[in-house]
Amino acid sequence: MVNALVWGVSWIVFRQLVAHGWHPLWTTAIVYLCIAIFMLVGRRQRLRGFAARRGLLLLAAAAGLTNVGFNWAVTLGDVVRVVLLFYLMPLWSVLLAWLLLGERPTPAALARVAVALAGVVIILKTPQVDWPLPNSLPDWLAVGAGFCFALTNIFLRKQGAATGEQRAFAMFVGCAVVAALAAIFGSALGRVSLPRFDGSIWIAWALLLALAFCVANICLQYAVPRLTASAVSVIMLSEVVFASGSSVALGAAQMGARVWLGGALILAAALSAALAPPPRVP
């Protein structure tokens, strides 16, 4: 629940940093770089373990793209809309498990995909658009981040032989490197503003974000081995509640009937997927 709370309200800190001249790409790069360096202090074998497993590089890239997309999206768009589009896990998980793990989708899984897609169509189809497709940068970032999040989970399953510290370090390094590359490339094109170092309030917000992410990761690492996978999945859906409540209260989102109905379908599909029995191992 602490992990879900941190991610559900992280948009507040990101927007505060944007107000002080820090683009979310630069913020993500610096925060995760600090966390990765902190993990290396006194434990350099983590880096050797990371470099020895090529599969961890794929995990790092997927985690990095997830964070870049989500962190950028929640600073630009309607927070509830972004979080709901991000949680298209039933769709992406079924497709990726089929392609990468050879798990054929069951009729129940295909039904969940249909329900999730119906929710997306309801959310995206407005009177101003002819086709229910993402029609803004936050929409595309949220959908892409959700896809990469599902890909991250697939790579986590495939890297079961690695230690929890190696996987966590890979994800932190990936977030720092991918965000840094995106920020540098965007700044070179003039699309991403360079960070402003005037004043000191941005340091406090950045430290708060880094501390929150560290606490969230510690809570997750402690909880996951002690809970069933279905329990973890259901609890993580509370991120939608935290994000929705905080964003509506602070005026960063609008909850119309279309969002309520579409979000209910997406969450119903995600909840059904979380409670479904694991696939049989041949």
C-alpha positions in Angstrom: 0.0 0.0 0.0 2.9 2.4 0.7 4.4 1.6 -2.7 1.1 2.3 -4.4 0.6 5.5 -2.4 4.0 6.8 -3.4 3.4 6.2 -7.1 -0.2 7.5 -6.9 0.9 10.9 -5.5 4.3 11.2 -7.2 2.7 13.5 -9.8 2.5 16.2 -7.1 6.2 16.3 -6.6 7.0 16.1 -10.4 4.7 19.1 -11.0 6.3 21.1 -8.2 9.7 20.4 -9.8 8.4 21.5 -13.3 7.2 24.7 -11.7 10.8 25.3 -10.5 12.3 24.7 -14.0 12.9 21.0 -13.9 11.6 18.9 -16.8 10.4 15.4 -15.7 13.1 13.7 -17.9 15.9 15.5 -16.1 14.3 14.9 -12.7 13.9 11.2 -13.4 17.5 10.9 -14.6 19.0 12.7 -11.6 16.8 11.0 -8.9 17.4 7.5 -10.2 21.1 8.2 -10.7 21.4 9.2 -7.0 19.5 6.0 -6.0 21.8 3.8 -8.1 24.9 5.5 -6.7 23.6 5.0 -3.2 23.1 1.3 -3.8 26.7 0.9 -5.0 28.2 2.4 -1.9 30.0 -0.4 -0.2 28.4 -3.1 -2.4 30.2 -2.9 -5.8 29.4 -6.5 -6.6 25.9 -5.4 -7.5 27.4 -3.8 -10.6 29.4 -6.9 -11.5 26.2 -9.0 -11.2 24.3 -6.6 -13.3 26.9 -6.6 -16.1 27.1 -10.4 -16.1 23.5 -10.9 -17.0 22.5 -9.6 -20.5 18.8 -10.2 -19.7 19.0 -7.5 -17.0 19.9 -5.0 -19.7 16.5 -5.7 -21.3 14.9 -5.3 -17.9 16.7 -2.0 -17.4 15.6 -0.6 -20.7 11.9 -1.6 -20.2 11.9 -0.1 -16.6 13.5 3.0 -17.9 11.0 3.5 -20.7 8.2 2.9 -18.2 9.3 5.6 -15.9 10.1 8.1 -18.6 6.7 7.7 -20.1 4.7 7.7 -16.9 6.6 10.5 -15.2 6.4 12.8 -18.2 2.7 12.0 -18.8 1.5 12.8 -15.3 3.1 16.3 -15.5 1.4 17.1 -18.8 -2.1 15.5 -18.9 -5.1 14.7 -16.8 -3.7 12.5 -14.0 -6.7 10.1 -13.8 -6.8 9.6 -17.6 -3.0 9.0 -17.6 -3.2 6.4 -14.8 -6.1 4.5 -16.3 -4.5 4.3 -19.7 -1.3 3.2 -18.0 -3.1 0.3 -16.3 -4.0 -1.5 -19.6 -2.2 -4.4 -18.1 -4.6 -7.2 -19.2 -4.2 -6.3 -22.9 -0.4 -6.0 -22.9 0.2 -8.9 -20.5 -1.8 -11.3 -22.6 -0.1 -10.2 -25.9 3.4 -10.2 -24.5 3.0 -13.5 -22.6 1.8 -15.1 -25.8 4.7 -13.7 -27.9 7.6 -13.9 -25.4 6.6 -16.7 -23.1 4.6 -19.0 -25.3 1.5 -18.7 -23.1 -1.6 -19.1 -25.3 -4.4 -16.8 -24.1 -7.4 -18.5 -22.6 -11.0 -17.5 -23.4 -11.1 -15.7 -20.0 -8.0 -13.7 -20.9 -9.4 -12.7 -24.2 -12.6 -11.6 -22.5 -10.5 -9.4 -20.2 -8.8 -7.9 -23.2 -12.1 -7.1 -24.7 -13.4 -5.4 -21.5 -10.2 -3.4 -21.1 -10.4 -2.2 -24.8 -14.0 -1.2 -24.3 -13.0 0.9 -21.4 -10.3 2.6 -23.4 -12.7 3.3 -26.3 -15.1 4.9 -23.8 -12.4 7.1 -22.3 -10.8 8.2 -25.6 -13.9 8.6 -27.7 -15.0 12.2 -27.3 -17.2 14.4 -29.6 -14.0 16.0 -30.9 -12.4 12.9 -32.3 -13.7 10.4 -35.0 -11.7 7.4 -33.8 -11.0 6.5 -30.2 -7.2 6.8 -30.5 -4.8 8.6 -28.2 -4.9 12.2 -29.4 -2.3 13.9 -27.3 1.3 13.4 -26.1 0.2 12.5 -22.5 -2.2 9.8 -23.9 0.6 8.2 -26.1 3.1 8.4 -23.2 0.6 6.7 -20.8 -0.2 3.9 -23.3 3.5 3.4 -24.1 4.5 3.4 -20.5 1.8 0.8 -19.7 3.1 -1.4 -22.5 6.7 -1.1 -21.2 5.4 -1.8 -17.6 3.9 -5.1 -18.9 7.2 -5.8 -20.7 9.1 -5.1 -17.4 7.0 -7.7 -15.6 7.7 -10.2 -18.4 11.5 -9.6 -18.1 11.3 -9.9 -14.3 9.8 -13.3 -14.7 12.5 -14.3 -17.1 15.2 -13.1 -14.8 14.1 -15.2 -11.8 17.6 -16.5 -11.3 19.0 -13.1 -10.6 18.9 -11.8 -7.0 16.4 -9.1 -5.9 19.3 -6.6 -5.5 20.5 -7.2 -9.1 17.0 -6.8 -10.5 16.4 -3.6 -8.5 19.8 -2.2 -9.4 19.1 -2.9 -13.1 15.8 -1.1 -13.0 17.3 1.9 -11.2 20.2 2.2 -13.7 17.8 1.7 -16.6 15.6 4.6 -15.3 18.6 6.9 -15.0 20.2 6.1 -18.3 17.0 6.1 -20.5 15.8 9.3 -18.9 19.2 11.0 -19.3 19.5 10.0 -23.0 15.9 11.2 -23.6 16.6 14.5 -21.8 19.9 15.1 -23.6 18.3 14.3 -27.0 15.3 16.4 -26.3 17.4 19.3 -25.1 19.5 19.1 -28.2 16.4 19.4 -30.3 15.1 22.3 -28.2 12.0 20.3 -27.0 13.2 19.7 -23.4 14.3 22.7 -21.3 17.6 22.5 -19.5 17.3 22.3 -15.7 17.5 25.6 -13.8 19.9 25.5 -10.8 18.8 28.9 -9.4 17.5 28.7 -5.8 17.6 25.6 -3.6 13.9 24.6 -3.2 14.3 22.1 -6.2 16.9 20.2 -4.1 14.4 19.6 -1.3 11.7 18.3 -3.8 14.3 16.1 -5.6 15.5 14.6 -2.3 11.9 14.0 -1.2 11.2 12.2 -4.4 14.3 10.1 -4.2 13.6 9.2 -0.5 10.0 8.3 -1.4 11.0 6.0 -4.2 13.6 4.3 -2.0 11.0 3.7 0.7 8.5 2.5 -1.8 11.0 0.0 -3.3 12.0 -1.3 0.2 8.3 -1.8 1.0 7.8 -3.7 -2.2 10.9 -5.9 -1.8 9.7 -6.8 1.7 6.1 -7.4 0.8 6.3 -9.3 -2.5 7.9 -12.5 -1.1 5.4 -12.6 1.8 2.2 -12.1 -0.3 0.6 -14.0 -3.1 1.0 -12.6 -6.6 -2.8 -12.0 -6.8 -2.7 -10.1 -3.6 0.1 -7.9 -4.8 -1.7 -7.2 -8.0 -4.9 -6.3 -6.3 -3.2 -4.0 -3.7 -1.2 -2.2 -6.5 -4.5 -1.2 -8.1 -5.0 1.1 -5.1 -2.6 3.4 -6.9 -5.5 4.4 -9.1 -7.5 5.4 -6.0 -4.6 7.4 -4.6 -3.9 9.1 -7.9 -7.6 9.8 -8.6 -8.4 11.1 -5.1 -5.3 13.4 -4.9 -5.7 14.7 -8.5 -9.4 15.5 -8.2 -8.9 17.2 -4.8 -6.1 19.4 -6.2 -7.9 20.1 -9.5 -5.5 18.2 -11.7 -8.2 15.9 -13.2 -11.8 15.8 -14.1 -14.0 12.8 -13.4 -16.9 12.8 -15.9 -19.3 10.0 -16.6 -17.2 8.8 -19.5 -14.1 8.5 -17.4 -16.0 6.8 -14.6 -17.5 4.1 -16.9 -14.3 3.5 -18.9 -12.2 3.4 -15.8 -14.5 0.9 -14.2 -14.2 -1.4 -17.2 -10.4 -1.1 -17.2 -10.1 -1.8 -13.5 -12.6 -4.7 -13.7 -10.4 -6.3 -16.3 -7.2 -5.7 -14.2 -8.9 -7.0 -11.1 -10.1 -10.1 -12.9 -6.6 -10.7 -14.3 -5.1 -10.3 -10.8 -7.5 -12.9 -9.3 -7.2 -15.4 -12.2 -5.3 -18.6 -11.4 -1.7 -18.8 -12.7 -1.1 -20.5 -16.1 -0.4 -24.2 -16.0 3.2 -25.2 -16.5 3.5 -28.0 -19.1 
